[in-house]
Amino acid sequence: MVKQKLINKRIAKNKTQEEIAFLLGITQSQYSHRESGITKITKSEWNALIKILDTNHETIYEPEDGIYIYIYIKQ
C-alpha cells in the first residue's frame, strides 16, 4: 500500500527520498520501498519520520491494511 500521506508531507517539506533515507540511515532504494509499501515501515522509523518531517503521527501514518486502530485509555 503506497504511503501517500507520507509522500505528500515529504514533498511539502521539499525533502527528497535521498535526504530522508540518509537521515534514517538507509539507502534511497530502501526508502523508496517503504513509501511504495513494498517494505513495512517500523515503529522506530515512523517516530524518526515524525521528527524529520516536523509533523505528527496522524498526518503521515497509514496502516498496512488500511484499518486504523486507536486505543483510548481514560485516566
Predicted model as a PDB file, atoms N, CA, C, CB and O in Angstrom, pLDDT in the B-factor column:
MODEL        1                                                                  
ATOM      1  N   MET A   1       0.835  -1.174   0.000  1.00 84.00           N  
ATOM      2  CA  MET A   1       0.000   0.000   0.000  1.00 84.00           C  
ATOM      3  C   MET A   1       0.887   1.247   0.000  1.00 84.00           C  
ATOM      4  CB  MET A   1      -0.954  -0.007   1.214  1.00 84.00           C  
ATOM      5  O   MET A   1       1.704   1.438   0.900  1.00 84.00           O  
ATOM      6  N   VAL A   2       0.718   2.080  -1.004  1.00 90.00           N  
ATOM      7  CA  VAL A   2       1.506   3.301  -1.135  1.00 90.00           C  
ATOM      8  C   VAL A   2       1.204   4.238   0.032  1.00 90.00           C  
ATOM      9  CB  VAL A   2       1.215   3.999  -2.485  1.00 90.00           C  
ATOM     10  O   VAL A   2       0.046   4.434   0.403  1.00 90.00           O  
ATOM     11  N   LYS A   3       2.236   4.800   0.590  1.00 94.00           N  
ATOM     12  CA  LYS A   3       2.111   5.724   1.729  1.00 94.00           C  
ATOM     13  C   LYS A   3       1.955   7.151   1.207  1.00 94.00           C  
ATOM     14  CB  LYS A   3       3.352   5.619   2.677  1.00 94.00           C  
ATOM     15  O   LYS A   3       2.876   7.961   1.309  1.00 94.00           O  
ATOM     16  N   GLN A   4       0.794   7.449   0.655  1.00 94.00           N  
ATOM     17  CA  GLN A   4       0.565   8.731   0.000  1.00 94.00           C  
ATOM     18  C   GLN A   4       0.650   9.917   0.953  1.00 94.00           C  
ATOM     19  CB  GLN A   4      -0.775   8.722  -0.665  1.00 94.00           C  
ATOM     20  O   GLN A   4       1.151  10.978   0.579  1.00 94.00           O  
ATOM     21  N   LYS A   5       0.165   9.746   2.178  1.00 96.00           N  
ATOM     22  CA  LYS A   5       0.243  10.841   3.153  1.00 96.00           C  
ATOM     23  C   LYS A   5       1.706  11.180   3.465  1.00 96.00           C  
ATOM     24  CB  LYS A   5      -0.510  10.462   4.456  1.00 96.00           C  
ATOM     25  O   LYS A   5       2.070  12.351   3.580  1.00 96.00           O  
ATOM     26  N   LEU A   6       2.520  10.163   3.598  1.00 97.00           N  
ATOM     27  CA  LEU A   6       3.943  10.352   3.859  1.00 97.00           C  
ATOM     28  C   LEU A   6       4.616  11.035   2.668  1.00 97.00           C  
ATOM     29  CB  LEU A   6       4.623   8.999   4.159  1.00 97.00           C  
ATOM     30  O   LEU A   6       5.398  11.969   2.848  1.00 97.00           O  
ATOM     31  N   ILE A   7       4.318  10.579   1.471  1.00 97.00           N  
ATOM     32  CA  ILE A   7       4.893  11.167   0.260  1.00 97.00           C  
ATOM     33  C   ILE A   7       4.501  12.640   0.150  1.00 97.00           C  
ATOM     34  CB  ILE A   7       4.429  10.391  -0.995  1.00 97.00           C  
ATOM     35  O   ILE A   7       5.344  13.496  -0.119  1.00 97.00           O  
ATOM     36  N   ASN A   8       3.222  12.924   0.359  1.00 97.00           N  
ATOM     37  CA  ASN A   8       2.746  14.304   0.263  1.00 97.00           C  
ATOM     38  C   ASN A   8       3.456  15.221   1.259  1.00 97.00           C  
ATOM     39  CB  ASN A   8       1.238  14.356   0.495  1.00 97.00           C  
ATOM     40  O   ASN A   8       3.832  16.344   0.922  1.00 97.00           O  
ATOM     41  N   LYS A   9       3.635  14.733   2.486  1.00 98.00           N  
ATOM     42  CA  LYS A   9       4.295  15.541   3.516  1.00 98.00           C  
ATOM     43  C   LYS A   9       5.767  15.750   3.168  1.00 98.00           C  
ATOM     44  CB  LYS A   9       4.162  14.869   4.901  1.00 98.00           C  
ATOM     45  O   LYS A   9       6.296  16.848   3.340  1.00 98.00           O  
ATOM     46  N   ARG A  10       6.426  14.709   2.684  1.00 97.00           N  
ATOM     47  CA  ARG A  10       7.835  14.833   2.300  1.00 97.00           C  
ATOM     48  C   ARG A  10       8.000  15.882   1.199  1.00 97.00           C  
ATOM     49  CB  ARG A  10       8.392  13.468   1.829  1.00 97.00           C  
ATOM     50  O   ARG A  10       8.904  16.716   1.252  1.00 97.00           O  
ATOM     51  N   ILE A  11       7.128  15.830   0.215  1.00 98.00           N  
ATOM     52  CA  ILE A  11       7.189  16.791  -0.885  1.00 98.00           C  
ATOM     53  C   ILE A  11       6.889  18.205  -0.383  1.00 98.00           C  
ATOM     54  CB  ILE A  11       6.199  16.399  -2.000  1.00 98.00           C  
ATOM     55  O   ILE A  11       7.541  19.167  -0.790  1.00 98.00           O  
ATOM     56  N   ALA A  12       5.898  18.323   0.502  1.00 98.00           N  
ATOM     57  CA  ALA A  12       5.550  19.635   1.065  1.00 98.00           C  
ATOM     58  C   ALA A  12       6.719  20.249   1.828  1.00 98.00           C  
ATOM     59  CB  ALA A  12       4.339  19.510   1.991  1.00 98.00           C  
ATOM     60  O   ALA A  12       6.868  21.470   1.871  1.00 98.00           O  
ATOM     61  N   LYS A  13       7.541  19.401   2.427  1.00 97.00           N  
ATOM     62  CA  LYS A  13       8.710  19.875   3.183  1.00 97.00           C  
ATOM     63  C   LYS A  13       9.952  20.020   2.292  1.00 97.00           C  
ATOM     64  CB  LYS A  13       9.012  18.911   4.339  1.00 97.00           C  
ATOM     65  O   LYS A  13      11.047  20.300   2.780  1.00 97.00           O  
ATOM     66  N   ASN A  14       9.764  19.823   0.968  1.00 98.00           N  
ATOM     67  CA  ASN A  14      10.866  19.945  -0.002  1.00 98.00           C  
ATOM     68  C   ASN A  14      12.036  19.019   0.312  1.00 98.00           C  
ATOM     69  CB  ASN A  14      11.360  21.378  -0.044  1.00 98.00           C  
ATOM     70  O   ASN A  14      13.200  19.402   0.192  1.00 98.00           O  
ATOM     71  N   LYS A  15      11.705  17.796   0.715  1.00 98.00           N  
ATOM     72  CA  LYS A  15      12.728  16.799   1.001  1.00 98.00           C  
ATOM     73  C   LYS A  15      12.708  15.732  -0.087  1.00 98.00           C  
ATOM     74  CB  LYS A  15      12.511  16.164   2.400  1.00 98.00           C  
ATOM     75  O   LYS A  15      11.641  15.350  -0.568  1.00 98.00           O  
ATOM     76  N   THR A  16      13.867  15.261  -0.467  1.00 98.00           N  
ATOM     77  CA  THR A  16      13.959  14.176  -1.432  1.00 98.00           C  
ATOM     78  C   THR A  16      13.976  12.839  -0.700  1.00 98.00           C  
ATOM     79  CB  THR A  16      15.217  14.332  -2.316  1.00 98.00           C  
ATOM     80  O   THR A  16      14.213  12.779   0.506  1.00 98.00           O  
ATOM     81  N   GLN A  17      13.724  11.778  -1.441  1.00 98.00           N  
ATOM     82  CA  GLN A  17      13.838  10.446  -0.846  1.00 98.00           C  
ATOM     83  C   GLN A  17      15.266  10.220  -0.363  1.00 98.00           C  
ATOM     84  CB  GLN A  17      13.427   9.348  -1.863  1.00 98.00           C  
ATOM     85  O   GLN A  17      15.482   9.614   0.687  1.00 98.00           O  
ATOM     86  N   GLU A  18      16.225  10.701  -1.118  1.00 98.00           N  
ATOM     87  CA  GLU A  18      17.626  10.525  -0.745  1.00 98.00           C  
ATOM     88  C   GLU A  18      17.944  11.205   0.590  1.00 98.00           C  
ATOM     89  CB  GLU A  18      18.535  11.078  -1.843  1.00 98.00           C  
ATOM     90  O   GLU A  18      18.653  10.639   1.423  1.00 98.00           O  
ATOM     91  N   GLU A  19      17.418  12.421   0.792  1.00 98.00           N  
ATOM     92  CA  GLU A  19      17.654  13.144   2.052  1.00 98.00           C  
ATOM     93  C   GLU A  19      17.043  12.405   3.237  1.00 98.00           C  
ATOM     94  CB  GLU A  19      17.076  14.566   1.972  1.00 98.00           C  
ATOM     95  O   GLU A  19      17.681  12.259   4.280  1.00 98.00           O  
ATOM     96  N   ILE A  20      15.803  11.937   3.075  1.00 98.00           N  
ATOM     97  CA  ILE A  20      15.129  11.219   4.156  1.00 98.00           C  
ATOM     98  C   ILE A  20      15.859   9.913   4.441  1.00 98.00           C  
ATOM     99  CB  ILE A  20      13.648  10.945   3.797  1.00 98.00           C  
ATOM    100  O   ILE A  20      16.077   9.557   5.599  1.00 98.00           O  
ATOM    101  N   ALA A  21      16.232   9.208   3.392  1.00 98.00           N  
ATOM    102  CA  ALA A  21      16.940   7.938   3.556  1.00 98.00           C  
ATOM    103  C   ALA A  21      18.236   8.143   4.337  1.00 98.00           C  
ATOM    104  CB  ALA A  21      17.238   7.305   2.184  1.00 98.00           C  
ATOM    105  O   ALA A  21      18.547   7.364   5.238  1.00 98.00           O  
ATOM    106  N   PHE A  22      18.986   9.179   3.998  1.00 98.00           N  
ATOM    107  CA  PHE A  22      20.242   9.472   4.695  1.00 98.00           C  
ATOM    108  C   PHE A  22      19.995   9.664   6.185  1.00 98.00           C  
ATOM    109  CB  PHE A  22      20.913  10.725   4.104  1.00 98.00           C  
ATOM    110  O   PHE A  22      20.721   9.125   7.020  1.00 98.00           O  
ATOM    111  N   LEU A  23      18.960  10.439   6.509  1.00 98.00           N  
ATOM    112  CA  LEU A  23      18.648  10.705   7.922  1.00 98.00           C  
ATOM    113  C   LEU A  23      18.181   9.453   8.660  1.00 98.00           C  
ATOM    114  CB  LEU A  23      17.577  11.785   8.026  1.00 98.00           C  
ATOM    115  O   LEU A  23      18.361   9.340   9.873  1.00 98.00           O  
ATOM    116  N   LEU A  24      17.583   8.516   7.930  1.00 98.00           N  
ATOM    117  CA  LEU A  24      17.160   7.244   8.535  1.00 98.00           C  
ATOM    118  C   LEU A  24      18.278   6.211   8.572  1.00 98.00           C  
ATOM    119  CB  LEU A  24      15.978   6.678   7.776  1.00 98.00           C  
ATOM    120  O   LEU A  24      18.157   5.184   9.239  1.00 98.00           O  
ATOM    121  N   GLY A  25      19.366   6.483   7.854  1.00 98.00           N  
ATOM    122  CA  GLY A  25      20.485   5.537   7.809  1.00 98.00           C  
ATOM    123  C   GLY A  25      20.251   4.372   6.872  1.00 98.00           C  
ATOM    124  O   GLY A  25      20.767   3.276   7.093  1.00 98.00           O  
ATOM    125  N   ILE A  26      19.467   4.607   5.812  1.00 98.00           N  
ATOM    126  CA  ILE A  26      19.186   3.577   4.816  1.00 98.00           C  
ATOM    127  C   ILE A  26      19.454   4.162   3.430  1.00 98.00           C  
ATOM    128  CB  ILE A  26      17.711   3.057   4.933  1.00 98.00           C  
ATOM    129  O   ILE A  26      19.711   5.359   3.299  1.00 98.00           O  
ATOM    130  N   THR A  27      19.395   3.324   2.404  1.00 98.00           N  
ATOM    131  CA  THR A  27      19.601   3.810   1.044  1.00 98.00           C  
ATOM    132  C   THR A  27      18.316   4.409   0.485  1.00 98.00           C  
ATOM    133  CB  THR A  27      20.096   2.675   0.137  1.00 98.00           C  
ATOM    134  O   THR A  27      17.228   4.175   1.013  1.00 98.00           O  
ATOM    135  N   GLN A  28      18.453   5.182  -0.587  1.00 98.00           N  
ATOM    136  CA  GLN A  28      17.284   5.764  -1.245  1.00 98.00           C  
ATOM    137  C   GLN A  28      16.366   4.665  -1.752  1.00 98.00           C  
ATOM    138  CB  GLN A  28      17.708   6.682  -2.403  1.00 98.00           C  
ATOM    139  O   GLN A  28      15.144   4.794  -1.675  1.00 98.00           O  
ATOM    140  N   SER A  29      16.931   3.602  -2.262  1.00 97.00           N  
ATOM    141  CA  SER A  29      16.135   2.480  -2.762  1.00 97.00           C  
ATOM    142  C   SER A  29      15.326   1.832  -1.637  1.00 97.00           C  
ATOM    143  CB  SER A  29      17.044   1.436  -3.426  1.00 97.00           C  
ATOM    144  O   SER A  29      14.152   1.508  -1.818  1.00 97.00           O  
ATOM    145  N   GLN A  30      15.953   1.647  -0.488  1.00 97.00           N  
ATOM    146  CA  GLN A  30      15.245   1.081   0.660  1.00 97.00           C  
ATOM    147  C   GLN A  30      14.112   2.000   1.100  1.00 97.00           C  
ATOM    148  CB  GLN A  30      16.214   0.838   1.828  1.00 97.00           C  
ATOM    149  O   GLN A  30      13.025   1.534   1.440  1.00 97.00           O  
ATOM    150  N   TYR A  31      14.370   3.314   1.094  1.00 98.00           N  
ATOM    151  CA  TYR A  31      13.319   4.253   1.481  1.00 98.00           C  
ATOM    152  C   TYR A  31      12.180   4.246   0.461  1.00 98.00           C  
ATOM    153  CB  TYR A  31      13.895   5.669   1.624  1.00 98.00           C  
ATOM    154  O   TYR A  31      11.008   4.306   0.833  1.00 98.00           O  
ATOM    155  N   SER A  32      12.522   4.175  -0.801  1.00 97.00           N  
ATOM    156  CA  SER A  32      11.512   4.111  -1.859  1.00 97.00           C  
ATOM    157  C   SER A  32      10.595   2.905  -1.662  1.00 97.00           C  
ATOM    158  CB  SER A  32      12.185   4.045  -3.243  1.00 97.00           C  
ATOM    159  O   SER A  32       9.385   2.994  -1.871  1.00 97.00           O  
ATOM    160  N   HIS A  33      11.179   1.783  -1.260  1.00 96.00           N  
ATOM    161  CA  HIS A  33      10.386   0.576  -0.995  1.00 96.00           C  
ATOM    162  C   HIS A  33       9.427   0.788   0.173  1.00 96.00           C  
ATOM    163  CB  HIS A  33      11.310  -0.617  -0.703  1.00 96.00           C  
ATOM    164  O   HIS A  33       8.340   0.210   0.193  1.00 96.00           O  
ATOM    165  N   ARG A  34       9.812   1.596   1.125  1.00 95.00           N  
ATOM    166  CA  ARG A  34       8.930   1.897   2.253  1.00 95.00           C  
ATOM    167  C   ARG A  34       7.765   2.790   1.817  1.00 95.00           C  
ATOM    168  CB  ARG A  34       9.722   2.575   3.384  1.00 95.00           C  
ATOM    169  O   ARG A  34       6.614   2.538   2.174  1.00 95.00           O  
ATOM    170  N   GLU A  35       8.069   3.829   1.047  1.00 95.00           N  
ATOM    171  CA  GLU A  35       6.998   4.703   0.568  1.00 95.00           C  
ATOM    172  C   GLU A  35       6.023   3.970  -0.351  1.00 95.00           C  
ATOM    173  CB  GLU A  35       7.589   5.899  -0.160  1.00 95.00           C  
ATOM    174  O   GLU A  35       4.827   4.259  -0.354  1.00 95.00           O  
ATOM    175  N   SER A  36       6.532   3.038  -1.117  1.00 93.00           N  
ATOM    176  CA  SER A  36       5.672   2.325  -2.058  1.00 93.00           C  
ATOM    177  C   SER A  36       4.935   1.152  -1.418  1.00 93.00           C  
ATOM    178  CB  SER A  36       6.490   1.830  -3.221  1.00 93.00           C  
ATOM    179  O   SER A  36       4.077   0.534  -2.048  1.00 93.00           O  
ATOM    180  N   GLY A  37       5.274   0.846  -0.162  1.00 90.00           N  
ATOM    181  CA  GLY A  37       4.583  -0.219   0.543  1.00 90.00           C  
ATOM    182  C   GLY A  37       5.187  -1.597   0.357  1.00 90.00           C  
ATOM    183  O   GLY A  37       4.655  -2.582   0.867  1.00 90.00           O  
ATOM    184  N   ILE A  38       6.287  -1.676  -0.362  1.00 92.00           N  
ATOM    185  CA  ILE A  38       6.947  -2.975  -0.569  1.00 92.00           C  
ATOM    186  C   ILE A  38       7.549  -3.468   0.741  1.00 92.00           C  
ATOM    187  CB  ILE A  38       8.048  -2.869  -1.660  1.00 92.00           C  
ATOM    188  O   ILE A  38       7.474  -4.653   1.065  1.00 92.00           O  
ATOM    189  N   THR A  39       8.146  -2.541   1.490  1.00 94.00           N  
ATOM    190  CA  THR A  39       8.751  -2.850   2.783  1.00 94.00           C  
ATOM    191  C   THR A  39       7.988  -2.111   3.873  1.00 94.00           C  
ATOM    192  CB  THR A  39      10.261  -2.466   2.806  1.00 94.00           C  
ATOM    193  O   THR A  39       7.679  -0.927   3.742  1.00 94.00           O  
ATOM    194  N   LYS A  40       7.694  -2.823   4.936  1.00 92.00           N  
ATOM    195  CA  LYS A  40       6.968  -2.225   6.058  1.00 92.00           C  
ATOM    196  C   LYS A  40       7.844  -1.211   6.790  1.00 92.00           C  
ATOM    197  CB  LYS A  40       6.489  -3.316   7.034  1.00 92.00           C  
ATOM    198  O   LYS A  40       9.035  -1.441   6.998  1.00 92.00           O  
ATOM    199  N   ILE A  41       7.244  -0.097   7.173  1.00 94.00           N  
ATOM    200  CA  ILE A  41       7.946   0.921   7.957  1.00 94.00           C  
ATOM    201  C   ILE A  41       7.818   0.541   9.427  1.00 94.00           C  
ATOM    202  CB  ILE A  41       7.368   2.365   7.688  1.00 94.00           C  
ATOM    203  O   ILE A  41       6.715   0.332   9.931  1.00 94.00           O  
ATOM    204  N   THR A  42       8.957   0.454  10.107  1.00 92.00           N  
ATOM    205  CA  THR A  42       8.941   0.056  11.516  1.00 92.00           C  
ATOM    206  C   THR A  42       8.456   1.203  12.391  1.00 92.00           C  
ATOM    207  CB  THR A  42      10.340  -0.399  11.967  1.00 92.00           C  
ATOM    208  O   THR A  42       8.411   2.355  11.959  1.00 92.00           O  
ATOM    209  N   LYS A  43       8.097   0.872  13.618  1.00 92.00           N  
ATOM    210  CA  LYS A  43       7.647   1.895  14.563  1.00 92.00           C  
ATOM    211  C   LYS A  43       8.736   2.934  14.802  1.00 92.00           C  
ATOM    212  CB  LYS A  43       7.232   1.253  15.893  1.00 92.00           C  
ATOM    213  O   LYS A  43       8.449   4.130  14.856  1.00 92.00           O  
ATOM    214  N   SER A  44       9.973   2.493  14.943  1.00 94.00           N  
ATOM    215  CA  SER A  44      11.067   3.444  15.174  1.00 94.00           C  
ATOM    216  C   SER A  44      11.285   4.333  13.952  1.00 94.00           C  
ATOM    217  CB  SER A  44      12.368   2.694  15.520  1.00 94.00           C  
ATOM    218  O   SER A  44      11.643   5.502  14.098  1.00 94.00           O  
ATOM    219  N   GLU A  45      11.074   3.797  12.755  1.00 96.00           N  
ATOM    220  CA  GLU A  45      11.190   4.616  11.548  1.00 96.00           C  
ATOM    221  C   GLU A  45      10.056   5.639  11.478  1.00 96.00           C  
ATOM    222  CB  GLU A  45      11.182   3.724  10.289  1.00 96.00           C  
ATOM    223  O   GLU A  45      10.283   6.789  11.101  1.00 96.00           O  
ATOM    224  N   TRP A  46       8.820   5.222  11.844  1.00 95.00           N  
ATOM    225  CA  TRP A  46       7.707   6.187  11.881  1.00 95.00           C  
ATOM    226  C   TRP A  46       8.048   7.327  12.839  1.00 95.00           C  
ATOM    227  CB  TRP A  46       6.376   5.490  12.314  1.00 95.00           C  
ATOM    228  O   TRP A  46       7.835   8.496  12.520  1.00 95.00           O  
ATOM    229  N   ASN A  47       8.580   6.980  14.017  1.00 95.00           N  
ATOM    230  CA  ASN A  47       8.936   8.006  15.007  1.00 95.00           C  
ATOM    231  C   ASN A  47      10.009   8.948  14.467  1.00 95.00           C  
ATOM    232  CB  ASN A  47       9.426   7.348  16.306  1.00 95.00           C  
ATOM    233  O   ASN A  47       9.944  10.158  14.684  1.00 95.00           O  
ATOM    234  N   ALA A  48      10.995   8.392  13.765  1.00 97.00           N  
ATOM    235  CA  ALA A  48      12.044   9.221  13.173  1.00 97.00           C  
ATOM    236  C   ALA A  48      11.475  10.116  12.073  1.00 97.00           C  
ATOM    237  CB  ALA A  48      13.170   8.340  12.610  1.00 97.00           C  
ATOM    238  O   ALA A  48      11.859  11.280  11.960  1.00 97.00           O  
ATOM    239  N   LEU A  49      10.569   9.583  11.269  1.00 97.00           N  
ATOM    240  CA  LEU A  49       9.953  10.364  10.189  1.00 97.00           C  
ATOM    241  C   LEU A  49       9.144  11.536  10.748  1.00 97.00           C  
ATOM    242  CB  LEU A  49       9.050   9.464   9.327  1.00 97.00           C  
ATOM    243  O   LEU A  49       9.130  12.621  10.168  1.00 97.00           O  
ATOM    244  N   ILE A  50       8.476  11.310  11.868  1.00 97.00           N  
ATOM    245  CA  ILE A  50       7.713  12.379  12.514  1.00 97.00           C  
ATOM    246  C   ILE A  50       8.644  13.533  12.888  1.00 97.00           C  
ATOM    247  CB  ILE A  50       6.979  11.845  13.773  1.00 97.00           C  
ATOM    248  O   ILE A  50       8.303  14.700  12.691  1.00 97.00           O  
ATOM    249  N   LYS A  51       9.813  13.206  13.423  1.00 97.00           N  
ATOM    250  CA  LYS A  51      10.781  14.239  13.799  1.00 97.00           C  
ATOM    251  C   LYS A  51      11.397  14.897  12.568  1.00 97.00           C  
ATOM    252  CB  LYS A  51      11.884  13.641  14.679  1.00 97.00           C  
ATOM    253  O   LYS A  51      11.507  16.121  12.506  1.00 97.00           O  
ATOM    254  N   ILE A  52      11.796  14.094  11.597  1.00 97.00           N  
ATOM    255  CA  ILE A  52      12.434  14.614  10.384  1.00 97.00           C  
ATOM    256  C   ILE A  52      11.503  15.570   9.639  1.00 97.00           C  
ATOM    257  CB  ILE A  52      12.849  13.458   9.460  1.00 97.00           C  
ATOM    258  O   ILE A  52      11.930  16.621   9.162  1.00 97.00           O  
ATOM    259  N   LEU A  53      10.227  15.194   9.546  1.00 98.00           N  
ATOM    260  CA  LEU A  53       9.261  15.999   8.789  1.00 98.00           C  
ATOM    261  C   LEU A  53       8.539  17.025   9.661  1.00 98.00           C  
ATOM    262  CB  LEU A  53       8.242  15.093   8.126  1.00 98.00           C  
ATOM    263  O   LEU A  53       7.670  17.754   9.183  1.00 98.00           O  
ATOM    264  N   ASP A  54       8.905  17.076  10.939  1.00 97.00           N  
ATOM    265  CA  ASP A  54       8.330  18.038  11.887  1.00 97.00           C  
ATOM    266  C   ASP A  54       6.799  18.015  11.821  1.00 97.00           C  
ATOM    267  CB  ASP A  54       8.856  19.463  11.595  1.00 97.00           C  
ATOM    268  O   ASP A  54       6.148  19.019  11.532  1.00 97.00           O  
ATOM    269  N   THR A  55       6.259  16.833  12.100  1.00 97.00           N  
ATOM    270  CA  THR A  55       4.812  16.622  11.982  1.00 97.00           C  
ATOM    271  C   THR A  55       4.334  15.717  13.096  1.00 97.00           C  
ATOM    272  CB  THR A  55       4.447  16.018  10.609  1.00 97.00           C  
ATOM    273  O   THR A  55       5.045  15.499  14.077  1.00 97.00           O  
ATOM    274  N   ASN A  56       3.132  15.192  12.947  1.00 95.00           N  
ATOM    275  CA  ASN A  56       2.614  14.248  13.937  1.00 95.00           C  
ATOM    276  C   ASN A  56       2.209  12.947  13.247  1.00 95.00           C  
ATOM    277  CB  ASN A  56       1.408  14.858  14.701  1.00 95.00           C  
ATOM    278  O   ASN A  56       2.158  12.860  12.020  1.00 95.00           O  
ATOM    279  N   HIS A  57       1.928  11.962  14.053  1.00 92.00           N  
ATOM    280  CA  HIS A  57       1.613  10.617  13.584  1.00 92.00           C  
ATOM    281  C   HIS A  57       0.426  10.607  12.622  1.00 92.00           C  
ATOM    282  CB  HIS A  57       1.324   9.710  14.767  1.00 92.00           C  
ATOM    283  O   HIS A  57       0.485   9.970  11.570  1.00 92.00           O  
ATOM    284  N   GLU A  58      -0.640  11.302  12.974  1.00 91.00           N  
ATOM    285  CA  GLU A  58      -1.868  11.268  12.175  1.00 91.00           C  
ATOM    286  C   GLU A  58      -1.677  11.873  10.788  1.00 91.00           C  
ATOM    287  CB  GLU A  58      -2.978  12.004  12.901  1.00 91.00           C  
ATOM    288  O   GLU A  58      -2.377  11.503   9.845  1.00 91.00           O  
ATOM    289  N   THR A  59      -0.742  12.792  10.665  1.00 95.00           N  
ATOM    290  CA  THR A  59      -0.517  13.477   9.394  1.00 95.00           C  
ATOM    291  C   THR A  59       0.133  12.589   8.347  1.00 95.00           C  
ATOM    292  CB  THR A  59       0.336  14.691   9.615  1.00 95.00           C  
ATOM    293  O   THR A  59      -0.114  12.760   7.153  1.00 95.00           O  
ATOM    294  N   ILE A  60       0.969  11.632   8.782  1.00 95.00           N  
ATOM    295  CA  ILE A  60       1.708  10.822   7.808  1.00 95.00           C  
ATOM    296  C   ILE A  60       1.419   9.326   7.859  1.00 95.00           C  
ATOM    297  CB  ILE A  60       3.156  11.029   8.007  1.00 95.00           C  
ATOM    298  O   ILE A  60       1.718   8.609   6.904  1.00 95.00           O  
ATOM    299  N   TYR A  61       0.843   8.844   8.956  1.00 93.00           N  
ATOM    300  CA  TYR A  61       0.678   7.394   9.122  1.00 93.00           C  
ATOM    301  C   TYR A  61      -0.505   6.839   8.345  1.00 93.00           C  
ATOM    302  CB  TYR A  61       0.513   7.061  10.582  1.00 93.00           C  
ATOM    303  O   TYR A  61      -1.609   7.382   8.384  1.00 93.00           O  
ATOM    304  N   GLU A  62      -0.251   5.756   7.647  1.00 83.00           N  
ATOM    305  CA  GLU A  62      -1.294   4.965   7.005  1.00 83.00           C  
ATOM    306  C   GLU A  62      -0.996   3.507   7.335  1.00 83.00           C  
ATOM    307  CB  GLU A  62      -1.350   5.216   5.438  1.00 83.00           C  
ATOM    308  O   GLU A  62       0.081   3.009   7.005  1.00 83.00           O  
ATOM    309  N   PRO A  63      -1.922   2.822   7.975  1.00 75.00           N  
ATOM    310  CA  PRO A  63      -1.662   1.433   8.366  1.00 75.00           C  
ATOM    311  C   PRO A  63      -1.509   0.530   7.157  1.00 75.00           C  
ATOM    312  CB  PRO A  63      -2.781   0.914   9.254  1.00 75.00           C  
ATOM    313  O   PRO A  63      -1.976   0.847   6.063  1.00 75.00           O  
ATOM    314  N   GLU A  64      -0.857  -0.584   7.366  1.00 66.00           N  
ATOM    315  CA  GLU A  64      -0.595  -1.532   6.287  1.00 66.00           C  
ATOM    316  C   GLU A  64      -1.870  -2.061   5.639  1.00 66.00           C  
ATOM    317  CB  GLU A  64       0.219  -2.685   6.809  1.00 66.00           C  
ATOM    318  O   GLU A  64      -1.927  -2.240   4.422  1.00 66.00           O  
ATOM    319  N   ASP A  65      -2.886  -2.309   6.448  1.00 53.00           N  
ATOM    320  CA  ASP A  65      -4.102  -2.916   5.912  1.00 53.00           C  
ATOM    321  C   ASP A  65      -5.232  -1.914   5.701  1.00 53.00           C  
ATOM    322  CB  ASP A  65      -4.568  -4.007   6.830  1.00 53.00           C  
ATOM    323  O   ASP A  65      -6.346  -2.300   5.347  1.00 53.00           O  
ATOM    324  N   GLY A  66      -4.955  -0.651   5.915  1.00 50.00           N  
ATOM    325  CA  GLY A  66      -5.979   0.372   5.710  1.00 50.00           C  
ATOM    326  C   GLY A  66      -6.934   0.544   6.874  1.00 50.00           C  
ATOM    327  O   GLY A  66      -7.892   1.311   6.775  1.00 50.00           O  
ATOM    328  N   ILE A  67      -6.691  -0.156   7.980  1.00 47.00           N  
ATOM    329  CA  ILE A  67      -7.561  -0.069   9.147  1.00 47.00           C  
ATOM    330  C   ILE A  67      -6.807   0.636  10.264  1.00 47.00           C  
ATOM    331  CB  ILE A  67      -8.039  -1.478   9.601  1.00 47.00           C  
ATOM    332  O   ILE A  67      -5.698   0.239  10.622  1.00 47.00           O  
ATOM    333  N   TYR A  68      -7.408   1.675  10.808  1.00 49.00           N  
ATOM    334  CA  TYR A  68      -6.817   2.386  11.933  1.00 49.00           C  
ATOM    335  C   TYR A  68      -7.365   1.783  13.222  1.00 49.00           C  
ATOM    336  CB  TYR A  68      -7.114   3.920  11.857  1.00 49.00           C  
ATOM    337  O   TYR A  68      -8.569   1.558  13.347  1.00 49.00           O  
ATOM    338  N   ILE A  69      -6.489   1.527  14.164  1.00 48.00           N  
ATOM    339  CA  ILE A  69      -6.900   1.033  15.476  1.00 48.00           C  
ATOM    340  C   ILE A  69      -6.337   1.991  16.511  1.00 48.00           C  
ATOM    341  CB  ILE A  69      -6.409  -0.445  15.730  1.00 48.00           C  
ATOM    342  O   ILE A  69      -5.122   2.139  16.645  1.00 48.00           O  
ATOM    343  N   TYR A  70      -7.223   2.630  17.230  1.00 50.00           N  
ATOM    344  CA  TYR A  70      -6.817   3.541  18.291  1.00 50.00           C  
ATOM    345  C   TYR A  70      -7.259   2.953  19.630  1.00 50.00           C  
ATOM    346  CB  TYR A  70      -7.422   4.966  18.075  1.00 50.00           C  
ATOM    347  O   TYR A  70      -8.380   2.466  19.775  1.00 50.00           O  
ATOM    348  N   ILE A  71      -6.374   3.010  20.575  1.00 51.00           N  
ATOM    349  CA  ILE A  71      -6.710   2.554  21.918  1.00 51.00           C  
ATOM    350  C   ILE A  71      -6.813   3.796  22.800  1.00 51.00           C  
ATOM    351  CB  ILE A  71      -5.639   1.532  22.474  1.00 51.00           C  
ATOM    352  O   ILE A  71      -5.869   4.576  22.922  1.00 51.00           O  
ATOM    353  N   TYR A  72      -7.950   3.950  23.391  1.00 51.00           N  
ATOM    354  CA  TYR A  72      -8.186   5.103  24.261  1.00 51.00           C  
ATOM    355  C   TYR A  72      -8.216   4.616  25.701  1.00 51.00           C  
ATOM    356  CB  TYR A  72      -9.519   5.839  23.888  1.00 51.00           C  
ATOM    357  O   TYR A  72      -9.009   3.744  26.055  1.00 51.00           O  
ATOM    358  N   ILE A  73      -7.360   5.177  26.515  1.00 58.00           N  
ATOM    359  CA  ILE A  73      -7.320   4.818  27.929  1.00 58.00           C  
ATOM    360  C   ILE A  73      -7.748   6.037  28.732  1.00 58.00           C  
ATOM    361  CB  ILE A  73      -5.893   4.326  28.358  1.00 58.00           C  
ATOM    362  O   ILE A  73      -7.081   7.072  28.711  1.00 58.00           O  
ATOM    363  N   LYS A  74      -8.852   5.908  29.432  1.00 62.00           N  
ATOM    364  CA  LYS A  74      -9.351   7.014  30.246  1.00 62.00           C  
ATOM    365  C   LYS A  74      -8.551   7.059  31.536  1.00 62.00           C  
ATOM    366  CB  LYS A  74     -10.877   6.862  30.540  1.00 62.00           C  
ATOM    367  O   LYS A  74      -8.381   6.049  32.218  1.00 62.00           O  
ATOM    368  N   GLN A  75      -8.064   8.247  31.856  1.00 56.00           N  
ATOM    369  CA  GLN A  75      -7.256   8.378  33.066  1.00 56.00           C  
ATOM    370  C   GLN A  75      -7.993   9.184  34.104  1.00 56.00           C  
ATOM    371  CB  GLN A  75      -5.910   9.025  32.756  1.00 56.00           C  
ATOM    372  O   GLN A  75      -7.473   9.405  35.198  1.00 56.00           O  
TER     373      GLN A  75                                                      
ENDMDL                                                                          
END                                                                             
